[in-house]
Amino acid sequence: MILSTDPSANALAETVMSLRLPEESIAQRVAEIQRDLLAQSRHLQAGNFSAIHVADLEFLFNAYDSRFLGGLLRPALAGRSLTFHLSPRMTRAGGKTTRLRTRSGEVRFEIAVASSMLFDAFAHADRRVSVAGLECDTRLDALQRVLEHEIVHLIEQLCWGSSNCAAHRFQDIAARVFRHRAHTHSLVTRRERASVAGIVVGSRVTFMFENRQLTGRVNRITKRATVLVEDPNGIQYSDGSRYSRYYVPIQWLKPLPPG
């Protein structure tokens, strides 16, 4: 059932609900998009790129709209803005599509990609990475799968007003249009990388701070580890002790035996 009353959104919905591409055609279009991006990008120079710009996300979006959706996606925005964001703070989800409303009532959309997760993965001897159920050989492969996933989220929001990647409609569209095999991603997270180094929430660790050797316990792991160090002048916690908090890059930490 199509909920939108906008003709452009209806045309997009009818296309994605009927589109069924052969796997060979999907693979060819994806490869052409990747080739074109590498040829034109001023920042992204290789599959395992070391730099990326939001302009690369916009190029990919426009290329997918053109090659897969016949250019129907942009008109379906009906004048509402779409911005792109590279997020170093996202540490669990590979991407996020958000519908935002300003105080004046204006609606806009944003697609964010977790740049930190892309750069954390694909190091030498890392485990294999899969995104949307497809194995990825490079960061660019993973970036494309993440953006494809977010494009389906945007399509659903424009055509039906809401999106749920665990639901049948989303998975059906993603499978037919992009040959996705799952709605979840298996990128390397900071928590996983810390765990490989023997560091988990609750671990005793030591680290250097301003030429002092400090010892504490890991309280949280996101982009960095939050370490609580006993300090009589610190904040009192529920265990009755006082701690100061330090936000420490995981690679600075050395695990200690429990105690």
MIFI-656985 format. One line per 2 residues: number of its first residue (from 1); their letters; for each residue y, x, z of C-alpha. Coordinates in steps of 0.1 Angstrom, whole numbers, plus 5000, padded with zeros to 4 digits. Example, Ala and Ser with C-alpha at 12.3 -4.5 7.8 and 13.67 -1.06 7.14 Angstrom:
REM MIFI-656985
1	AS	4955 5123 5078 | 4989 5137 5071
This chain:
REM MIFI-656985
1	MI	5000 5000 5000 | 5034 5014 4990
3	LS	5061 5007 5015 | 5092 5022 4998
5	TD	5115 5000 4978 | 5130 5030 4960
7	PS	5118 5032 4924 | 5116 5070 4925
9	AN	5095 5070 4956 | 5072 5043 4941
11	AL	5068 5064 4910 | 5058 5094 4931
13	AE	5034 5073 4952 | 5017 5059 4921
15	TV	5013 5094 4907 | 4998 5110 4938
17	MS	4974 5081 4944 | 4960 5083 4909
19	LR	4962 5120 4902 | 4928 5137 4901
21	LP	4929 5173 4888 | 4899 5194 4879
23	EE	4895 5224 4901 | 4900 5248 4872
25	SI	4934 5232 4864 | 4945 5234 4901
27	AQ	4935 5270 4903 | 4954 5278 4870
29	RV	4986 5261 4882 | 4985 5278 4916
31	AE	4980 5312 4899 | 5009 5305 4875
33	IQ	5032 5296 4904 | 5022 5327 4923
35	RD	5028 5349 4892 | 5062 5333 4886
37	LL	5073 5338 4922 | 5063 5375 4923
39	AQ	5081 5380 4890 | 5114 5364 4901
41	SR	5117 5370 4939 | 5142 5395 4952
43	HL	5123 5398 4985 | 5087 5390 4980
45	QA	5071 5418 4960 | 5033 5416 4966
47	GN	5006 5393 4978 | 5007 5409 5012
49	FS	5045 5409 5013 | 5065 5425 5040
51	AI	5097 5405 5035 | 5104 5369 5026
53	HV	5135 5347 5022 | 5140 5309 5024
55	AD	5149 5310 4987 | 5112 5319 4981
57	LE	5102 5286 4999 | 5126 5266 4977
59	FL	5113 5283 4946 | 5077 5274 4955
61	FN	5086 5238 4963 | 5103 5233 4930
63	AY	5075 5250 4911 | 5049 5227 4928
65	DS	5071 5197 4921 | 5073 5206 4884
67	RF	5037 5218 4878 | 5018 5192 4899
69	LG	5040 5162 4903 | 5060 5160 4871
71	GL	5093 5166 4888 | 5090 5133 4907
73	LR	5094 5147 4942 | 5131 5157 4941
75	PA	5143 5123 4928 | 5122 5106 4956
77	LA	5145 5122 4981 | 5171 5098 4968
79	GR	5200 5121 4976 | 5188 5131 5011
81	SL	5189 5168 5017 | 5158 5190 5020
83	TF	5162 5224 5037 | 5137 5252 5043
85	HL	5133 5273 5074 | 5113 5305 5082
87	SP	5104 5302 5119 | 5095 5333 5139
89	RM	5090 5311 5170 | 5062 5289 5156
91	TR	5030 5304 5170 | 5004 5277 5166
93	AG	5012 5256 5136 | 5015 5272 5101
95	GK	5042 5248 5091 | 5061 5216 5100
97	TT	5079 5189 5080 | 5105 5171 5100
99	RL	5126 5139 5092 | 5160 5143 5110
101	RT	5188 5118 5115 | 5223 5130 5122
103	RS	5247 5112 5146 | 5263 5096 5116
105	GE	5230 5081 5106 | 5224 5104 5076
107	VR	5187 5113 5071 | 5176 5147 5060
109	FE	5143 5166 5058 | 5133 5201 5068
111	IA	5102 5221 5059 | 5096 5250 5083
113	VA	5070 5278 5078 | 5057 5300 5106
115	SS	5067 5334 5093 | 5055 5351 5124
117	ML	5019 5338 5118 | 5020 5350 5082
119	FD	5031 5385 5092 | 5006 5386 5121
121	AF	4977 5380 5098 | 4961 5402 5071
123	AH	4962 5434 5090 | 4935 5459 5083
125	AD	4901 5449 5097 | 4914 5414 5107
127	RR	4891 5385 5104 | 4891 5362 5073
129	VS	4919 5336 5073 | 4915 5301 5060
131	VA	4943 5275 5055 | 4935 5239 5046
133	GL	4898 5249 5045 | 4903 5275 5018
135	EC	4899 5312 5024 | 4930 5333 5017
137	DT	4930 5369 5006 | 4967 5375 5010
139	RL	4998 5363 5029 | 5010 5347 4997
141	DA	4978 5327 4993 | 4982 5315 5029
143	LQ	5019 5306 5023 | 5010 5285 4993
145	RV	4983 5266 5012 | 5007 5260 5041
147	LE	5035 5247 5017 | 5010 5225 4998
149	HE	5000 5209 5031 | 5037 5204 5040
151	IV	5044 5189 5006 | 5018 5162 5012
153	HL	5035 5155 5046 | 5068 5151 5028
155	IE	5053 5128 5001 | 5038 5105 5028
157	QL	5071 5103 5046 | 5091 5095 5014
159	CW	5066 5070 5002 | 5051 5054 5033
161	GS	5076 5063 5061 | 5051 5083 5082
163	SN	5025 5110 5078 | 4993 5120 5096
165	CA	4972 5149 5083 | 4942 5137 5103
167	AH	4942 5103 5084 | 4923 5095 5053
169	RF	4952 5090 5029 | 4967 5125 5036
171	QD	4933 5142 5033 | 4925 5122 5001
173	IA	4958 5133 4985 | 4955 5169 4996
175	AR	4919 5171 4982 | 4926 5155 4949
177	VF	4959 5173 4942 | 4954 5207 4958
179	RH	4916 5208 4964 | 4921 5212 5001
181	RA	4890 5211 5022 | 4904 5205 5057
183	HT	4937 5195 5073 | 4937 5224 5098
185	HS	4945 5261 5094 | 4928 5292 5109
187	LV	4956 5318 5109 | 4956 5346 5134
189	TR	4977 5336 5165 | 4994 5358 5190
191	RE	4971 5344 5217 | 4941 5354 5196
193	RA	4954 5389 5190 | 4961 5393 5227
195	SV	4926 5381 5236 | 4911 5407 5213
197	AG	4930 5433 5233 | 4916 5419 5265
199	IV	4948 5400 5275 | 4946 5363 5283
201	VG	4966 5339 5305 | 4959 5351 5341
203	SR	4952 5388 5331 | 4966 5415 5353
205	VT	4987 5439 5331 | 5010 5468 5334
207	FM	5039 5478 5312 | 5070 5499 5311
209	FE	5104 5484 5316 | 5136 5505 5318
211	NR	5116 5536 5327 | 5097 5517 5355
213	QL	5060 5509 5355 | 5056 5473 5364
215	TG	5024 5453 5371 | 5021 5415 5369
217	RV	5000 5386 5356 | 5003 5370 5322
219	NR	5016 5335 5326 | 5020 5324 5290
221	IT	5015 5338 5255 | 5037 5327 5226
223	KR	5056 5352 5204 | 5056 5375 5234
225	AT	5038 5374 5267 | 5055 5360 5298
227	VL	5045 5382 5327 | 5052 5374 5363
229	VE	5059 5404 5385 | 5062 5400 5423
231	DP	5098 5403 5434 | 5112 5393 5468
233	NG	5144 5384 5450 | 5127 5364 5423
235	IQ	5120 5327 5419 | 5095 5311 5443
237	YS	5064 5296 5426 | 5039 5271 5439
239	DG	5016 5298 5453 | 5044 5306 5478
241	SR	5052 5340 5462 | 5084 5351 5444
243	YS	5083 5365 5409 | 5106 5378 5382
245	RY	5097 5368 5347 | 5095 5394 5319
247	YV	5091 5386 5282 | 5070 5415 5268
249	PI	5057 5422 5233 | 5019 5420 5235
251	QW	5015 5456 5222 | 5034 5469 5252
253	LK	5008 5455 5276 | 4978 5473 5291
255	PL	4952 5452 5308 | 4941 5461 5343
257	PP	4909 5452 5362 | 4910 5419 5380
259	G	4923 5421 5415
